[in-house]
Amino acid sequence: MKTFIFDLDNTLYPESLNVFGLIDHRINRYMHEKLGIPEPEVDVLRRLYWKIYGVTLNGLMIHYNVDPEDFLEFVHDVKLHHILKPNQRLRTSLENLECHKVIFTNGSTRHAENVLSALGIDDMFEQIFDVRVAYFKPKPFPEPYLKILEILNVHGKDCVMIDDIPENLRTAKNLGMKTILIGTHNGHDFIDYCLEKACIIGEIAGSEI
């Protein structure tokens, strides 16, 4: 049986809902209010750390000795139920996937639980792997992927990864996984399938993957 490894944000719900914008705002507040970084520098520095380290958190841990637990609690303290609603089509699609299903996110488990609850699919996944799984090493670095495979006791060839960021899928493909991009295909040869939205994944999985 295949193991399907799902990304969370902008994968299980549309990017257009701008949930990540709420988190970005909280990150900016954390950097300014808690670390004293001048407001004009915050957004540029946050994006720079994200580009270099994969997530802003790692840059702040390295350069500002930030407590990662304090950071994760603060930045994911967002209200989602007025933005995300139960998605019956997504739920049905997940139910039709006769496989193991897990979440793999660069966010926190608490945030993942809140998102899944708001979407009405919190009982659809066997496990959540968050940014802590490899000591805060995020996607697309290989360490968290390898740790997840170890914990699940599976090989890459037995897994399918679904994500909205191509670079995250490049690592998955290098480890032997099948890859599904949620979004627009950009011609990368490490993308096996491209879907407009996650809620139609069940329509291809049974016969093609």
N, C-alpha and C positions, 0 to 999 in steps of 0.2 A: 504493500500500500504506500502510495506517495505521501510525503509530508509537504504541505503547502505553508510557506513562510510569508506572512503578509506584513508589509509595512503598514503604518497607521495613518499619519497625517497626510492629507492630499491624495491618499490612495483609497481608503474606505469611504471617503466623502469628497466632494469636488473642491478643488483649490479655490474656486470662485467664492466659497463661503467665508474665506479669509480668517479661519480659525488661527492660522499661524500668525496673522497680524496681531492678534491679541497677545500671543506669547512673545512676539518680538517687542511689543510695547512694554511688557513686564520685564523683559531682559534689559531694555534701555533704562527703565526705572531702577532696576537693581544696580546697574553700573553707575548711574548718577547718584542715587540716594544712598546706597550702601558703600560704594567704593570711592565716591567723590570725584568721579571722572567728569570733567566739564561737559555740559549738554552738547555743545557743537561737535565734540570729538566722539561721542558715544556711538552713534550709528555707524560711522566709518570704521571705528575700532571693532565693533561687533561683527561687521561683515568681513573684515580682514581676518579675525580669529576664525570665523566660520570657514573661510576659504583655506586657511593654512592648516587648521587642526580638525576640521570636519564638523565641529560644533563650537559655539562661543565658549561654552563651559570650560573646555580644555585650555583655551588661551587664558581664561581668567584664573584657572588653577595654577598654571605655569607662571604667569606674570604678576598675579595679585594674591596668590595663596588662598584662593576662595575655597570655602567649605562646600563641596559639591551638593551635600544634602540640603544645606540652607538655600543654595541657589535653585535647586530643583523644586523645592517646596514653594519658593516665592514665585518663580516664573510660570509655574503651571497652576497657579491659583486664579483660574479664569472660569467664568460661568458659560456653559456650553448649551444648556437645554433650550435656550431661546434661539440658538443658531442651528443646532443639529436636531433632527427629528427622527423617530423610528422609520427605518427604511425596509418595508416588507419585501421589496424586490431583491434587495441585497441579502436579506435573511434567507429567502427562499433559495437564492443562488448558492449560498453557503451550505444550506441544508442538503442541496443536491450534490455537493462535493463529498464523495465517499472516501475520505482521507483524513489524516491527522492535520489539524490546523492550529498554527501558533502565530503570535504577533512578535515582530522584531522592530523595535522603534529606538530612535536616538533620544527620545523623550523619557519620561518616568513612567513607572507602572501605574502610579496614581492617575496620571493624565490619560494613559491608555484605558484604564478602567472607566474613567469619566466619559471618554469618547464612545466606547463600546456600549455603555449604558444608555447614553443619549440616542444612539442609533438603534437601540433595541436588539443588540446582538452580543451582549456580554456573556451569554452562555454558549457561544458558538466556537470558542477557542479553548484549547486545552492548557495553554501556557502563554505567559507574556514574558518576553525577553526585552529588557530595557537597556539604557546606556550603561548600567552598572555591570552587565554580564561579563565584560572583559575589562573591569577596572576603569570604566569611563572612556575606553577606546571606542570611538563610534564607527558606524558605517561611513565610508566604504573601506576602511582598514580591514584586513582579513581576520584580525584577532577575534572580534565578536562572532563572526561567522563560524570560525573553527571551534569556538567555545560552545556555540549552540549545537553544532553537529556532534560534539563530544557529549553534551548533556542529553541530547535526544538519542544518542547511540545510533546514528544513521550516517550514510555516506552522501556526499553531494549529489551523486547521480540519482538518488532516491528522493530528491527534493525539487520543489518548484518555488521560485521566489517571485513575489509580486511587489512592485515598487513604482513610484512615480519619478524617481531620479535615475537616469541611465547609469551613472557611475556606480551606484549601489549594485546595479545588476551586473556590471562588468566583473566585480569581485565574485559574485555568485556564480557566473558562468565559468570563471577561472577555477572554481572549486567543483565544477561538473554539474551544476544545477541547471534545470530548465528555467528560462526567465520570461516574465510577462511584464511589459511596461504599461502602466496606466497613463495614457496621454497620447501624444502624437509621435509616431515613429520617425526617427531622425536618421535612419539608414545604418545604424550600428549593427555589426554582424554578431554581436553578443546578445541581441534581443531576439528571442524565439517567437514571441507573440506580442501584439500590441492591441490593447483594448481601450475604448473611449472611457469606460468607467468600470469599476470593480463589480458592479451589480450584475454584469453579464458574464462573469467568469464561469459560472456553472453551465452556461450554454455551450462552451467549447471543451471544458475540462474532461468530461466523461469520454468523449470520442477521440480527442486529438492529443492530449498530453500523456 
